Amino acid sequence: MNQGLALMGGGSGAEATYAGGDKSFTLSVMADNPMVGAMAAMFGNPMLMGMSGEIVRVGRQRFVDQEGELTGLVDSRILVQASGAPREDMLPVLETIDYDGLTGFGR
């Protein structure tokens, strides 16, 4: 993933696939990428930016659910995305993430 981020201006990233039974989904995290920073306003208020989707809370963290892709922005610089399975299958994994800890990444 980091090679792809280099083409988009840099930053760090990681991606994992979670699978069980006949379902699987991908979880990706991108940090300190200029494109993520540019999207901060959009995820801060998705309805004003014309994004369709529902706001979903995972603890205190907000995610936008756009047709099965959950996208959240942590500390205005870290993008967390989960896609490929029903929301109820992805939420338990998203609930295990330490979002407060993520804010200290790279600092």
Chimera marker file (.cmm) of the C-alpha trace (Angstrom):
<marker_set name="trace">
<marker id="1" x="0.000" y="0.000" z="0.000" r="1" g="1" b="0" radius="0.5"/>
<marker id="2" x="2.807" y="2.445" z="0.785" r="1" g="1" b="0" radius="0.5"/>
<marker id="3" x="4.061" y="2.331" z="-2.817" r="1" g="1" b="0" radius="0.5"/>
<marker id="4" x="0.631" y="3.436" z="-4.011" r="1" g="1" b="0" radius="0.5"/>
<marker id="5" x="0.592" y="6.228" z="-1.448" r="1" g="1" b="0" radius="0.5"/>
<marker id="6" x="3.889" y="7.515" z="-2.811" r="1" g="1" b="0" radius="0.5"/>
<marker id="7" x="2.110" y="8.172" z="-6.102" r="1" g="1" b="0" radius="0.5"/>
<marker id="8" x="-0.557" y="10.161" z="-4.227" r="1" g="1" b="0" radius="0.5"/>
<marker id="9" x="1.819" y="12.442" z="-2.355" r="1" g="1" b="0" radius="0.5"/>
<marker id="10" x="3.161" y="10.232" z="0.435" r="1" g="1" b="0" radius="0.5"/>
<marker id="11" x="2.000" y="9.150" z="3.845" r="1" g="1" b="0" radius="0.5"/>
<marker id="12" x="1.688" y="5.760" z="5.502" r="1" g="1" b="0" radius="0.5"/>
<marker id="13" x="-0.885" y="3.041" z="5.142" r="1" g="1" b="0" radius="0.5"/>
<marker id="14" x="-1.876" y="-0.484" z="5.970" r="1" g="1" b="0" radius="0.5"/>
<marker id="15" x="-4.530" y="-2.844" z="4.665" r="1" g="1" b="0" radius="0.5"/>
<marker id="16" x="-5.910" y="-6.125" z="5.975" r="1" g="1" b="0" radius="0.5"/>
<marker id="17" x="-8.573" y="-8.563" z="4.869" r="1" g="1" b="0" radius="0.5"/>
<marker id="18" x="-10.838" y="-10.092" z="7.482" r="1" g="1" b="0" radius="0.5"/>
<marker id="19" x="-12.595" y="-13.337" z="6.548" r="1" g="1" b="0" radius="0.5"/>
<marker id="20" x="-14.880" y="-15.783" z="8.248" r="1" g="1" b="0" radius="0.5"/>
<marker id="21" x="-17.304" y="-18.273" z="6.787" r="1" g="1" b="0" radius="0.5"/>
<marker id="22" x="-18.499" y="-17.011" z="3.442" r="1" g="1" b="0" radius="0.5"/>
<marker id="23" x="-17.917" y="-13.304" z="4.223" r="1" g="1" b="0" radius="0.5"/>
<marker id="24" x="-14.856" y="-11.098" z="3.993" r="1" g="1" b="0" radius="0.5"/>
<marker id="25" x="-14.041" y="-7.414" z="4.029" r="1" g="1" b="0" radius="0.5"/>
<marker id="26" x="-11.063" y="-5.118" z="3.701" r="1" g="1" b="0" radius="0.5"/>
<marker id="27" x="-9.941" y="-2.626" z="6.318" r="1" g="1" b="0" radius="0.5"/>
<marker id="28" x="-7.490" y="0.079" z="5.293" r="1" g="1" b="0" radius="0.5"/>
<marker id="29" x="-5.856" y="2.903" z="7.221" r="1" g="1" b="0" radius="0.5"/>
<marker id="30" x="-4.051" y="5.827" z="5.554" r="1" g="1" b="0" radius="0.5"/>
<marker id="31" x="-2.252" y="8.544" z="7.493" r="1" g="1" b="0" radius="0.5"/>
<marker id="32" x="-0.634" y="11.851" z="6.616" r="1" g="1" b="0" radius="0.5"/>
<marker id="33" x="-1.504" y="11.691" z="2.925" r="1" g="1" b="0" radius="0.5"/>
<marker id="34" x="-2.248" y="15.066" z="1.285" r="1" g="1" b="0" radius="0.5"/>
<marker id="35" x="-5.396" y="13.653" z="-0.325" r="1" g="1" b="0" radius="0.5"/>
<marker id="36" x="-6.710" y="12.593" z="3.088" r="1" g="1" b="0" radius="0.5"/>
<marker id="37" x="-6.145" y="16.106" z="4.414" r="1" g="1" b="0" radius="0.5"/>
<marker id="38" x="-8.003" y="17.565" z="1.450" r="1" g="1" b="0" radius="0.5"/>
<marker id="39" x="-10.961" y="15.301" z="2.206" r="1" g="1" b="0" radius="0.5"/>
<marker id="40" x="-11.158" y="16.384" z="5.869" r="1" g="1" b="0" radius="0.5"/>
<marker id="41" x="-13.856" y="18.991" z="5.196" r="1" g="1" b="0" radius="0.5"/>
<marker id="42" x="-15.910" y="16.505" z="3.205" r="1" g="1" b="0" radius="0.5"/>
<marker id="43" x="-15.955" y="13.957" z="6.012" r="1" g="1" b="0" radius="0.5"/>
<marker id="44" x="-16.444" y="16.642" z="8.629" r="1" g="1" b="0" radius="0.5"/>
<marker id="45" x="-19.850" y="17.423" z="7.148" r="1" g="1" b="0" radius="0.5"/>
<marker id="46" x="-20.663" y="14.912" z="4.381" r="1" g="1" b="0" radius="0.5"/>
<marker id="47" x="-24.201" y="16.164" z="3.812" r="1" g="1" b="0" radius="0.5"/>
<marker id="48" x="-23.002" y="19.669" z="2.911" r="1" g="1" b="0" radius="0.5"/>
<marker id="49" x="-20.572" y="18.184" z="0.398" r="1" g="1" b="0" radius="0.5"/>
<marker id="50" x="-23.348" y="16.298" z="-1.391" r="1" g="1" b="0" radius="0.5"/>
<marker id="51" x="-22.290" y="12.865" z="-0.176" r="1" g="1" b="0" radius="0.5"/>
<marker id="52" x="-25.129" y="10.445" z="0.235" r="1" g="1" b="0" radius="0.5"/>
<marker id="53" x="-24.929" y="8.084" z="3.125" r="1" g="1" b="0" radius="0.5"/>
<marker id="54" x="-25.730" y="7.613" z="6.734" r="1" g="1" b="0" radius="0.5"/>
<marker id="55" x="-23.619" y="8.733" z="9.679" r="1" g="1" b="0" radius="0.5"/>
<marker id="56" x="-22.690" y="5.769" z="11.877" r="1" g="1" b="0" radius="0.5"/>
<marker id="57" x="-21.049" y="6.110" z="15.281" r="1" g="1" b="0" radius="0.5"/>
<marker id="58" x="-18.362" y="3.721" z="16.476" r="1" g="1" b="0" radius="0.5"/>
<marker id="59" x="-17.860" y="4.895" z="20.023" r="1" g="1" b="0" radius="0.5"/>
<marker id="60" x="-17.153" y="8.604" z="19.636" r="1" g="1" b="0" radius="0.5"/>
<marker id="61" x="-15.830" y="8.196" z="16.084" r="1" g="1" b="0" radius="0.5"/>
<marker id="62" x="-18.084" y="9.092" z="13.156" r="1" g="1" b="0" radius="0.5"/>
<marker id="63" x="-18.180" y="7.059" z="9.956" r="1" g="1" b="0" radius="0.5"/>
<marker id="64" x="-20.089" y="7.656" z="6.742" r="1" g="1" b="0" radius="0.5"/>
<marker id="65" x="-21.801" y="4.537" z="5.375" r="1" g="1" b="0" radius="0.5"/>
<marker id="66" x="-21.991" y="4.849" z="1.602" r="1" g="1" b="0" radius="0.5"/>
<marker id="67" x="-23.589" y="1.728" z="0.175" r="1" g="1" b="0" radius="0.5"/>
<marker id="68" x="-21.640" y="-0.622" z="2.425" r="1" g="1" b="0" radius="0.5"/>
<marker id="69" x="-18.345" y="1.258" z="2.586" r="1" g="1" b="0" radius="0.5"/>
<marker id="70" x="-17.670" y="2.737" z="6.017" r="1" g="1" b="0" radius="0.5"/>
<marker id="71" x="-15.294" y="5.708" z="5.982" r="1" g="1" b="0" radius="0.5"/>
<marker id="72" x="-14.089" y="7.666" z="8.990" r="1" g="1" b="0" radius="0.5"/>
<marker id="73" x="-11.544" y="10.416" z="9.514" r="1" g="1" b="0" radius="0.5"/>
<marker id="74" x="-9.496" y="10.428" z="12.716" r="1" g="1" b="0" radius="0.5"/>
<marker id="75" x="-7.716" y="13.611" z="13.830" r="1" g="1" b="0" radius="0.5"/>
<marker id="76" x="-8.369" y="15.170" z="10.375" r="1" g="1" b="0" radius="0.5"/>
<marker id="77" x="-5.415" y="13.191" z="8.964" r="1" g="1" b="0" radius="0.5"/>
<marker id="78" x="-6.060" y="9.452" z="9.292" r="1" g="1" b="0" radius="0.5"/>
<marker id="79" x="-8.572" y="7.781" z="6.981" r="1" g="1" b="0" radius="0.5"/>
<marker id="80" x="-10.103" y="4.487" z="8.113" r="1" g="1" b="0" radius="0.5"/>
<marker id="81" x="-12.171" y="2.523" z="5.573" r="1" g="1" b="0" radius="0.5"/>
<marker id="82" x="-13.945" y="-0.813" z="5.741" r="1" g="1" b="0" radius="0.5"/>
<marker id="83" x="-15.674" y="-2.316" z="2.708" r="1" g="1" b="0" radius="0.5"/>
<marker id="84" x="-16.887" y="-5.553" z="1.228" r="1" g="1" b="0" radius="0.5"/>
<marker id="85" x="-19.361" y="-6.908" z="3.806" r="1" g="1" b="0" radius="0.5"/>
<marker id="86" x="-22.592" y="-5.869" z="5.503" r="1" g="1" b="0" radius="0.5"/>
<marker id="87" x="-22.190" y="-3.091" z="8.073" r="1" g="1" b="0" radius="0.5"/>
<marker id="88" x="-23.099" y="-5.385" z="10.980" r="1" g="1" b="0" radius="0.5"/>
<marker id="89" x="-20.137" y="-7.635" z="10.093" r="1" g="1" b="0" radius="0.5"/>
<marker id="90" x="-17.613" y="-4.779" z="9.873" r="1" g="1" b="0" radius="0.5"/>
<marker id="91" x="-18.681" y="-2.776" z="12.936" r="1" g="1" b="0" radius="0.5"/>
<marker id="92" x="-17.336" y="-5.235" z="15.553" r="1" g="1" b="0" radius="0.5"/>
<marker id="93" x="-13.838" y="-4.944" z="14.045" r="1" g="1" b="0" radius="0.5"/>
<marker id="94" x="-14.070" y="-1.149" z="13.820" r="1" g="1" b="0" radius="0.5"/>
<marker id="95" x="-15.111" y="-1.099" z="17.487" r="1" g="1" b="0" radius="0.5"/>
<marker id="96" x="-11.798" y="-2.723" z="18.497" r="1" g="1" b="0" radius="0.5"/>
<marker id="97" x="-9.667" y="0.101" z="17.062" r="1" g="1" b="0" radius="0.5"/>
<marker id="98" x="-8.098" y="2.530" z="19.544" r="1" g="1" b="0" radius="0.5"/>
<marker id="99" x="-9.001" y="5.799" z="17.809" r="1" g="1" b="0" radius="0.5"/>
<marker id="100" x="-7.508" y="7.914" z="20.607" r="1" g="1" b="0" radius="0.5"/>
<marker id="101" x="-4.255" y="5.994" z="20.129" r="1" g="1" b="0" radius="0.5"/>
<marker id="102" x="-4.356" y="6.608" z="16.378" r="1" g="1" b="0" radius="0.5"/>
<marker id="103" x="-4.262" y="10.364" z="16.945" r="1" g="1" b="0" radius="0.5"/>
<marker id="104" x="-0.726" y="9.969" z="18.324" r="1" g="1" b="0" radius="0.5"/>
<marker id="105" x="0.513" y="8.046" z="15.267" r="1" g="1" b="0" radius="0.5"/>
<marker id="106" x="3.604" y="9.656" z="13.786" r="1" g="1" b="0" radius="0.5"/>
<marker id="107" x="3.835" y="12.392" z="16.381" r="1" g="1" b="0" radius="0.5"/>
<link id1="1" id2="2" r="1" g="1" b="0" radius="0.2"/>
<link id1="2" id2="3" r="1" g="1" b="0" radius="0.2"/>
<link id1="3" id2="4" r="1" g="1" b="0" radius="0.2"/>
<link id1="4" id2="5" r="1" g="1" b="0" radius="0.2"/>
<link id1="5" id2="6" r="1" g="1" b="0" radius="0.2"/>
<link id1="6" id2="7" r="1" g="1" b="0" radius="0.2"/>
<link id1="7" id2="8" r="1" g="1" b="0" radius="0.2"/>
<link id1="8" id2="9" r="1" g="1" b="0" radius="0.2"/>
<link id1="9" id2="10" r="1" g="1" b="0" radius="0.2"/>
<link id1="10" id2="11" r="1" g="1" b="0" radius="0.2"/>
<link id1="11" id2="12" r="1" g="1" b="0" radius="0.2"/>
<link id1="12" id2="13" r="1" g="1" b="0" radius="0.2"/>
<link id1="13" id2="14" r="1" g="1" b="0" radius="0.2"/>
<link id1="14" id2="15" r="1" g="1" b="0" radius="0.2"/>
<link id1="15" id2="16" r="1" g="1" b="0" radius="0.2"/>
<link id1="16" id2="17" r="1" g="1" b="0" radius="0.2"/>
<link id1="17" id2="18" r="1" g="1" b="0" radius="0.2"/>
<link id1="18" id2="19" r="1" g="1" b="0" radius="0.2"/>
<link id1="19" id2="20" r="1" g="1" b="0" radius="0.2"/>
<link id1="20" id2="21" r="1" g="1" b="0" radius="0.2"/>
<link id1="21" id2="22" r="1" g="1" b="0" radius="0.2"/>
<link id1="22" id2="23" r="1" g="1" b="0" radius="0.2"/>
<link id1="23" id2="24" r="1" g="1" b="0" radius="0.2"/>
<link id1="24" id2="25" r="1" g="1" b="0" radius="0.2"/>
<link id1="25" id2="26" r="1" g="1" b="0" radius="0.2"/>
<link id1="26" id2="27" r="1" g="1" b="0" radius="0.2"/>
<link id1="27" id2="28" r="1" g="1" b="0" radius="0.2"/>
<link id1="28" id2="29" r="1" g="1" b="0" radius="0.2"/>
<link id1="29" id2="30" r="1" g="1" b="0" radius="0.2"/>
<link id1="30" id2="31" r="1" g="1" b="0" radius="0.2"/>
<link id1="31" id2="32" r="1" g="1" b="0" radius="0.2"/>
<link id1="32" id2="33" r="1" g="1" b="0" radius="0.2"/>
<link id1="33" id2="34" r="1" g="1" b="0" radius="0.2"/>
<link id1="34" id2="35" r="1" g="1" b="0" radius="0.2"/>
<link id1="35" id2="36" r="1" g="1" b="0" radius="0.2"/>
<link id1="36" id2="37" r="1" g="1" b="0" radius="0.2"/>
<link id1="37" id2="38" r="1" g="1" b="0" radius="0.2"/>
<link id1="38" id2="39" r="1" g="1" b="0" radius="0.2"/>
<link id1="39" id2="40" r="1" g="1" b="0" radius="0.2"/>
<link id1="40" id2="41" r="1" g="1" b="0" radius="0.2"/>
<link id1="41" id2="42" r="1" g="1" b="0" radius="0.2"/>
<link id1="42" id2="43" r="1" g="1" b="0" radius="0.2"/>
<link id1="43" id2="44" r="1" g="1" b="0" radius="0.2"/>
<link id1="44" id2="45" r="1" g="1" b="0" radius="0.2"/>
<link id1="45" id2="46" r="1" g="1" b="0" radius="0.2"/>
<link id1="46" id2="47" r="1" g="1" b="0" radius="0.2"/>
<link id1="47" id2="48" r="1" g="1" b="0" radius="0.2"/>
<link id1="48" id2="49" r="1" g="1" b="0" radius="0.2"/>
<link id1="49" id2="50" r="1" g="1" b="0" radius="0.2"/>
<link id1="50" id2="51" r="1" g="1" b="0" radius="0.2"/>
<link id1="51" id2="52" r="1" g="1" b="0" radius="0.2"/>
<link id1="52" id2="53" r="1" g="1" b="0" radius="0.2"/>
<link id1="53" id2="54" r="1" g="1" b="0" radius="0.2"/>
<link id1="54" id2="55" r="1" g="1" b="0" radius="0.2"/>
<link id1="55" id2="56" r="1" g="1" b="0" radius="0.2"/>
<link id1="56" id2="57" r="1" g="1" b="0" radius="0.2"/>
<link id1="57" id2="58" r="1" g="1" b="0" radius="0.2"/>
<link id1="58" id2="59" r="1" g="1" b="0" radius="0.2"/>
<link id1="59" id2="60" r="1" g="1" b="0" radius="0.2"/>
<link id1="60" id2="61" r="1" g="1" b="0" radius="0.2"/>
<link id1="61" id2="62" r="1" g="1" b="0" radius="0.2"/>
<link id1="62" id2="63" r="1" g="1" b="0" radius="0.2"/>
<link id1="63" id2="64" r="1" g="1" b="0" radius="0.2"/>
<link id1="64" id2="65" r="1" g="1" b="0" radius="0.2"/>
<link id1="65" id2="66" r="1" g="1" b="0" radius="0.2"/>
<link id1="66" id2="67" r="1" g="1" b="0" radius="0.2"/>
<link id1="67" id2="68" r="1" g="1" b="0" radius="0.2"/>
<link id1="68" id2="69" r="1" g="1" b="0" radius="0.2"/>
<link id1="69" id2="70" r="1" g="1" b="0" radius="0.2"/>
<link id1="70" id2="71" r="1" g="1" b="0" radius="0.2"/>
<link id1="71" id2="72" r="1" g="1" b="0" radius="0.2"/>
<link id1="72" id2="73" r="1" g="1" b="0" radius="0.2"/>
<link id1="73" id2="74" r="1" g="1" b="0" radius="0.2"/>
<link id1="74" id2="75" r="1" g="1" b="0" radius="0.2"/>
<link id1="75" id2="76" r="1" g="1" b="0" radius="0.2"/>
<link id1="76" id2="77" r="1" g="1" b="0" radius="0.2"/>
<link id1="77" id2="78" r="1" g="1" b="0" radius="0.2"/>
<link id1="78" id2="79" r="1" g="1" b="0" radius="0.2"/>
<link id1="79" id2="80" r="1" g="1" b="0" radius="0.2"/>
<link id1="80" id2="81" r="1" g="1" b="0" radius="0.2"/>
<link id1="81" id2="82" r="1" g="1" b="0" radius="0.2"/>
<link id1="82" id2="83" r="1" g="1" b="0" radius="0.2"/>
<link id1="83" id2="84" r="1" g="1" b="0" radius="0.2"/>
<link id1="84" id2="85" r="1" g="1" b="0" radius="0.2"/>
<link id1="85" id2="86" r="1" g="1" b="0" radius="0.2"/>
<link id1="86" id2="87" r="1" g="1" b="0" radius="0.2"/>
<link id1="87" id2="88" r="1" g="1" b="0" radius="0.2"/>
<link id1="88" id2="89" r="1" g="1" b="0" radius="0.2"/>
<link id1="89" id2="90" r="1" g="1" b="0" radius="0.2"/>
<link id1="90" id2="91" r="1" g="1" b="0" radius="0.2"/>
<link id1="91" id2="92" r="1" g="1" b="0" radius="0.2"/>
<link id1="92" id2="93" r="1" g="1" b="0" radius="0.2"/>
<link id1="93" id2="94" r="1" g="1" b="0" radius="0.2"/>
<link id1="94" id2="95" r="1" g="1" b="0" radius="0.2"/>
<link id1="95" id2="96" r="1" g="1" b="0" radius="0.2"/>
<link id1="96" id2="97" r="1" g="1" b="0" radius="0.2"/>
<link id1="97" id2="98" r="1" g="1" b="0" radius="0.2"/>
<link id1="98" id2="99" r="1" g="1" b="0" radius="0.2"/>
<link id1="99" id2="100" r="1" g="1" b="0" radius="0.2"/>
<link id1="100" id2="101" r="1" g="1" b="0" radius="0.2"/>
<link id1="101" id2="102" r="1" g="1" b="0" radius="0.2"/>
<link id1="102" id2="103" r="1" g="1" b="0" radius="0.2"/>
<link id1="103" id2="104" r="1" g="1" b="0" radius="0.2"/>
<link id1="104" id2="105" r="1" g="1" b="0" radius="0.2"/>
<link id1="105" id2="106" r="1" g="1" b="0" radius="0.2"/>
<link id1="106" id2="107" r="1" g="1" b="0" radius="0.2"/>
</marker_set>
